[in-house]
Structure formats: structure tokens, C-alpha cells
Amino acid sequence: MTQTANIYIGFDSKEVVAYHVLCQSILEKSSIPVSFTPISLNNVEKIFTRERNPLQSTEFSFSRFLVPYLSNYEGWSLFADCDMLMRTDIAKLWELRDDRYAAMCVKHDYVPKVETKFLGQVQTKYEKKNWSSVILFNNAKCRKLDLDYVNTATGLELHQFKWLESDDLIGELPASWNWLVNEYEYSPDANLVHFTDGGPYFEEYKNDDYAEEWFAARDRVLHVTQRSA
């Protein structure tokens, strides 16, 4: 039986178009069924009660950790930031799930090149930076992420995977599954690119690597076949 890939995507009201283009880029290339759930604050306001931290650059900075709860702690789920573009079949990523781990991600080891990113947000720098921007959750092994913990834990506890007993429970994904635009050199083999400084929909980033591909995907989102005369 073909398993549906359950995908949760961070939704931010300041960059709505990003969510829809990422979904399109996944959908049009996927060889397996996919299910999309936007993590939008107005949808989770009854369960997500923590106050906004002035340092968080997106509305989903912390709500992403609701994914295991929203998945009933069953099966696997993928979380991805919205400012991304899928360039290949997501089935290839789904095949990398490994039950030895509670979570899997790209283990970036870098210091951001810039001090500020889109809309003047401070580019915070900390250990395990951007590890949490793409996470494969093995939900049954993430029960520490209950509502109380997600609402009260510190930002670093969440983003540095302190909710796991050991870093040995974090599986490593190839870097191509969270390729950081501008932080990493252009690669034709990047599978999932991440416009971490700011998406091409912001004027100052419209000429970044992979931007043309993003705009082409946006055009496909907007396409309608009209009746011929």
C-alpha cells in the first residue's frame, strides 16, 4: 500500500504566496500521494498559547513543534518552512525515514553571513541553526513535544532538539534536502532549496539563486486553461 506523505508547512501571513508555491513544487513532482497541512496561527490558537518572541522572524518559529501532537504521535510527518522550493520527487526524501531515529534533519554547521534578513529581521545565530527548518518527525518518539512543553520550553530547547534524550536520536539528512540559498554555493543537485535570508517574492531577493525556478512555479500556481474560441 502506498503511504501518503504527511507534510506540514509553516504559514506566515507576511508571505502567503510562499506556502502555495512550495505546495505546488512538491505536488507537481511527487510520485506518491501527499497531504498538506499549513501551520497557521489562527488555526492553532486554541492550543498554541505562547507569546510571540521579538526575535522570532516567522509566525511558525515555535508552532512547528506541534507537528507530532497534530499527527496524534503516529507515523511520520515532514515539517518544512514555507520559504522553500522542491526540485525533485518528495518520495526520495520520504524513503530516507529511519525508525532508529526520533527526528531527522540536515545538520548544518555554519554561521550566517548576514546580520539581518527579510523585512529587517535579526539573523539570530546559535548552535544547530536551521536544523529545525526541515524535520522528519518519527511522531511516536516525539511525545515530549506535548502542548505544555511546546508552549513553555525556551526557544533554544525547542530548536536545539533538547526535547530528545540524546542527539543520537537525530538522524542526518543529506544537505541537498535543505540547501541554504546564499549561504551555500549554487548546486544543480539541490533537492529542496531554502531561501533562508528571504524569498524571491521580496524585492531585494528576486535575483537570488533558484529565483527563476520559484517564479516559474508561481506562474504554474496561477495558470488556468481557458476555453478556446
Beta strands, then each sheet from edge to edge (+ up, - down):
strand 1: 5-10
strand 2: 34-39
strand 3: 76-80
strand 4: 84-86
strand 5: 103-105
strand 6: 134-138
strand 7: 170-172
strand 8: 179-180
strand 9: 192-194
sheet 1: 2+ 1+ 3+ 6- 5+ 7+
sheet 2: 4+ 9- 8-
end
